[in-house]
Amino acid sequence: MRVFRKSIWALVIFLFLLGSLYFFHKPLLTLYARTFVFQNAKPGANAIICLSGSRQTRTPECLRLWNQGYGAELFVTEEKPKNEEFHDLELSHLQFAREVTKRMRMMASWELLPSLSGGATSTFDEAEDALAYAKRAKWKRIILVTDEFHTRRAHLAFKKVFQASDVEVQVAGAPNEVFAIDDWWKSDRGILAFFGETIKFPIYWFWDHEPKLVKND
């Protein structure tokens, strides 16, 4: 009898949770997405750094921030070519940023943040590159620009790498035209983005450098 009662209670709890998820899925999933978002950028930084990845969203956001006085200089990270044989057939990160600047009719200039390892393959790599340059340039504060869903993980990686330096790290998130925080589960891209962060963020939380669990080159 006790086993039967416990089974009934377990079923009731399961149905309650299932019903709650059905009726309150939007606020719950929105709250879940917000755990991966962190933005604290303020005007007056030495540099705005556009992390590699979604160029179409991050580059215009960098220019918008620069135009509003958030940073004095604009930089793009140097990413490792995905294919050595054909990489010359597409615009580099720097070339793309300069073309977007022309399209937006801005007078901004971009510089390349040189890689220490022949091209960054992770956010940890980009953080190491940024730290080396920041020391030479004697920067006091930088702003990272990445996609909204990637902001907390990017900030975490940079804070770990920069923790022994005097350089303050801030982050700004670029909005996405396909999905937002309050409807990400309605598109394939949104699902891939936030499920990806679900896996990647804990790894970045436990490691203080690029983890070697997966060969990332």
Protein Blocks (a to p, Z undefined) as FASTA:
>chain_A
ZZmmmmmmmmmmmmmmmmmmmmmmmmmmmmmmmmmgccfbdehiabdcddehjfklmmmm
mmmmmmnopafbdcddddddfblklmmmpccfklmmmmmmmmnopabdcdddddfkopaf
bfklmmmmmmmmmmmnopabdcddddfklmmmmmmmmmmmmmmpcbdcdddddddfkbcf
klmmmpfklmmmmmmmmmmmmmmmmpcbdcfkbccZZ
